[in-house]
């Protein structure tokens, strides 16, 4: 390991995960990124290797490195094991989910989009406090789900959003809530949001928006928004919506950030239907690695990587099928490698 190498955990993921991870690692090598990878498994690969979706060696690796790049992991719908992503966020206190949305591909529904969704990542309804209750003769006739929002975490995520805005030259933060109906559950977020926002008066503008109105405006006039901060469920939905403004989840990087660890990921699914066909889009994971480089202070490499993506995908129009092109994973990777040299 080189003296300046930064240890980092690498989780290839399921489905198309190994293909796009290989492409990203190849490009990071060309870029000269300083990461020294500790390869670990998760999801279905974790079950196959260790019998559990989030094996102890993977957890121990992240505890040691405090830094991870993660491909997509399979989570069964409605049954099976708990989401590995949710478990990982809770295990490492990854309280802030950062989802930048920026136009790279021309010809999408909207041009010149440049906004960020900041999502509280460990509370809310995704705390997964779910139970069945009896209803008449059916012992599982009612499904009960409970969540919680604490003042401490609401304040922390709003402060994260304002500090992010300051550090990145952003002008406005929008507090998104549903306090008109969920007067306590969502109201506590709005109360803390207002309190924290007052600390930044005169430096960062603040506005409030009810979540359904925000969703409507994002598809009619998304340029209204700069930084959006909200609770877990709302943030999950809105960040996928904003990804749709710029070409879909194939263009959606994500960062999960805590005080002791940070995990960067492609937020799309494992797409088993196209696995092994050589047509997967690696850009979301590549953009996540750019966020990872910025996180460790290598802004120079992060900017070079962003510029290469802009050149190849936007100006040269080398795109995979999900973006309206015909390039294979290998062809896109080769074009990006050439732009980085």
ZAMARGU-4260 file (C-alpha; in steps of 0.2 Angstrom, whole numbers, plus 5000, padded with zeros to 4 digits):
<rodrens>
0) 5000/5000/5000 | 5007/5017/4995 | 5010/5029/5009 | 4996/5041/5003 | 4984/5027/5000
5) 4967/5028/5008 | 4959/5011/5014 | 4941/5009/5008 | 4929/4995/5008 | 4922/4989/4991
10) 4906/4980/4990 | 4903/4974/4972 | 4884/4970/4975 | 4872/4959/4966 | 4866/4958/4948
15) 4874/4971/4938 | 4885/4976/4953 | 4901/4967/4949 | 4900/4973/4931 | 4898/4992/4935
20) 4910/4990/4950 | 4924/4983/4939 | 4921/4998/4927 | 4922/5011/4941 | 4938/5003/4949
25) 4946/5003/4932 | 4942/5021/4929 | 4948/5026/4947 | 4964/5017/4943 | 4966/5028/4927
30) 4962/5043/4937 | 4975/5039/4950 | 4963/5039/4964 | 4971/5035/4981 | 4960/5021/4987
35) 4966/5004/4993 | 4952/4992/4992 | 4946/4979/5004 | 4934/4969/4994 | 4919/4962/5004
40) 4902/4955/5001 | 4884/4960/5004 | 4866/4956/4999 | 4864/4939/4990 | 4883/4938/4988
45) 4884/4939/5007 | 4872/4925/5009 | 4881/4914/4997 | 4898/4918/5005 | 4893/4919/5024
50) 4875/4914/5026 | 4869/4932/5030 | 4866/4947/5019 | 4877/4959/5029 | 4892/4948/5035
55) 4903/4952/5050 | 4919/4953/5039 | 4910/4967/5029 | 4905/4976/5045 | 4922/4975/5052
60) 4930/4981/5036 | 4919/4997/5037 | 4922/4999/5055 | 4941/4999/5051 | 4941/5010/5035
65) 4927/5021/5039 | 4924/5023/5020 | 4915/5012/5008 | 4909/5011/4990 | 4894/5000/4987
70) 4886/4993/4972 | 4868/4989/4971 | 4861/4975/4984 | 4846/4965/4981 | 4832/4967/4994
75) 4817/4956/4993 | 4800/4965/4991 | 4787/4961/5005 | 4797/4946/5012 | 4814/4940/5016
80) 4828/4949/5025 | 4828/4967/5030 | 4836/4979/5018 | 4855/4979/5020 | 4855/4997/5016
85) 4844/5001/5031 | 4854/4990/5042 | 4870/4998/5037 | 4864/5015/5040 | 4858/5011/5057
90) 4874/5001/5061 | 4886/5015/5057 | 4875/5030/5061 | 4874/5036/5043 | 4862/5050/5047
95) 4863/5060/5031 | 4859/5054/5014 | 4865/5066/5000 | 4858/5064/4983 | 4864/5077/4970
100) 4854/5079/4954 | 4862/5088/4939 | 4859/5088/4921 | 4872/5078/4911 | 4863/5071/4897
105) 4855/5083/4885 | 4838/5080/4878 | 4830/5075/4895 | 4814/5082/4900 | 4823/5096/4909
110) 4839/5105/4906 | 4851/5115/4918 | 4845/5105/4933 | 4856/5107/4948 | 4849/5103/4965
115) 4852/5092/4980 | 4841/5082/4991 | 4847/5079/5009 | 4837/5065/5018 | 4837/5060/5036
120) 4843/5043/5035 | 4840/5033/5051 | 4823/5038/5059 | 4806/5040/5052 | 4795/5026/5046
125) 4811/5017/5039 | 4815/5013/5057 | 4806/4997/5052 | 4795/4995/5067 | 4782/4984/5059
130) 4770/4971/5066 | 4755/4961/5061 | 4739/4963/5072 | 4724/4952/5073 | 4708/4958/5064
135) 4693/4946/5068 | 4698/4928/5064 | 4713/4933/5054 | 4729/4934/5066 | 4738/4945/5053
140) 4723/4955/5047 | 4731/4972/5051 | 4748/4978/5047 | 4755/4990/5059 | 4770/5002/5056
145) 4777/5014/5068 | 4791/5027/5066 | 4799/5041/5076 | 4807/5057/5073 | 4818/5065/5087
150) 4822/5083/5089 | 4841/5079/5090 | 4841/5070/5073 | 4829/5083/5065 | 4841/5097/5070
155) 4856/5087/5065 | 4850/5084/5047 | 4844/5102/5044 | 4861/5108/5051 | 4870/5096/5039
160) 4860/5104/5024 | 4864/5121/5029 | 4882/5118/5031 | 4882/5108/5014 | 4874/5124/5006
165) 4888/5135/5014 | 4902/5124/5009 | 4896/5122/4991 | 4890/5139/4986 | 4872/5135/4987
170) 4859/5149/4991 | 4843/5142/4998 | 4837/5127/5008 | 4819/5121/5007 | 4812/5112/5023
175) 4800/5099/5016 | 4787/5092/5028 | 4769/5087/5030 | 4766/5096/5047 | 4749/5102/5041
180) 4742/5084/5043 | 4756/5075/5053 | 4756/5089/5066 | 4767/5080/5079 | 4777/5067/5068
185) 4781/5079/5054 | 4779/5095/5065 | 4794/5091/5076 | 4805/5092/5060 | 4798/5108/5055
190) 4800/5116/5072 | 4818/5111/5073 | 4821/5116/5055 | 4815/5133/5059 | 4826/5134/5074
195) 4842/5129/5065 | 4838/5140/5050 | 4838/5155/5061 | 4856/5152/5064 | 4860/5155/5046
200) 4849/5170/5043 | 4858/5182/5031 | 4869/5168/5024 | 4857/5155/5017 | 4839/5158/5012
205) 4826/5147/5019 | 4808/5142/5013 | 4796/5129/5018 | 4786/5117/5007 | 4773/5104/5010
210) 4779/5088/5002 | 4765/5085/4990 | 4766/5103/4984 | 4785/5100/4982 | 4783/5085/4972
215) 4771/5094/4960 | 4783/5109/4958 | 4798/5098/4955 | 4790/5091/4939 | 4783/5109/4934
220) 4797/5121/4939 | 4811/5111/4947 | 4823/5127/4945 | 4814/5134/4961 | 4824/5122/4971
225) 4842/5122/4977 | 4845/5111/4992 | 4830/5101/4999 | 4830/5094/5016 | 4817/5082/5023
230) 4814/5066/5033 | 4817/5048/5028 | 4802/5043/5018 | 4799/5059/5010 | 4818/5060/5005
235) 4818/5043/4998 | 4803/5047/4986 | 4808/5065/4981 | 4826/5060/4978 | 4820/5046/4965
240) 4808/5059/4958 | 4823/5071/4955 | 4833/5058/4947 | 4819/5056/4934 | 4822/5074/4929
245) 4839/5070/4923 | 4838/5053/4915 | 4833/5041/4929 | 4842/5031/4943 | 4857/5027/4931
250) 4862/5045/4934 | 4859/5046/4953 | 4873/5044/4965 | 4871/5044/4983 | 4881/5046/4999
255) 4877/5040/5017 | 4887/5050/5029 | 4889/5049/5048 | 4902/5055/5060 | 4913/5039/5060
260) 4909/5032/5042 | 4903/5036/5025 | 4896/5024/5012 | 4894/5029/4994 | 4883/5020/4982
265) 4873/5018/4966 | 4855/5020/4972 | 4847/5010/4958 | 4843/4992/4960 | 4853/4976/4955
270) 4844/4974/4938 | 4846/4955/4937 | 4837/4955/4921 | 4851/4963/4912 | 4866/4956/4922
275) 4880/4948/4912 | 4874/4956/4896 | 4887/4970/4896 | 4874/4984/4894 | 4873/4991/4912
280) 4876/5009/4915 | 4890/5012/4928 | 4888/5031/4929 | 4878/5032/4945 | 4892/5022/4954
285) 4905/5032/4945 | 4897/5048/4951 | 4896/5041/4969 | 4915/5038/4968 | 4917/5057/4963
290) 4907/5061/4979 | 4919/5049/4989 | 4934/5058/4982 | 4927/5075/4987 | 4923/5068/5004
295) 4942/5063/5007 | 4947/5080/5001 | 4953/5075/4983 | 4943/5089/4975 | 4955/5089/4961
300) 4952/5071/4956 | 4933/5073/4959 | 4933/5088/4947 | 4943/5079/4934 | 4931/5064/4935
305) 4915/5075/4933 | 4923/5084/4918 | 4926/5067/4910 | 4908/5062/4912 | 4902/5079/4905
310) 4913/5077/4890 | 4910/5059/4886 | 4891/5058/4890 | 4885/5076/4886 | 4897/5082/4872
315) 4902/5066/4864 | 4885/5057/4867 | 4893/5040/4872 | 4878/5033/4881 | 4871/5016/4887
320) 4854/5011/4881 | 4845/5017/4897 | 4851/5035/4892 | 4845/5033/4873 | 4862/5027/4866
325) 4869/5011/4860 | 4886/5010/4870 | 4890/4994/4880 | 4897/4995/4897 | 4914/4992/4890
330) 4913/5005/4877 | 4907/5019/4889 | 4921/5014/4901 | 4934/5015/4887 | 4928/5032/4881
335) 4929/5038/4899 | 4946/5031/4902 | 4952/5040/4886 | 4945/5056/4893 | 4954/5054/4909
340) 4971/5051/4901
</rodrens>
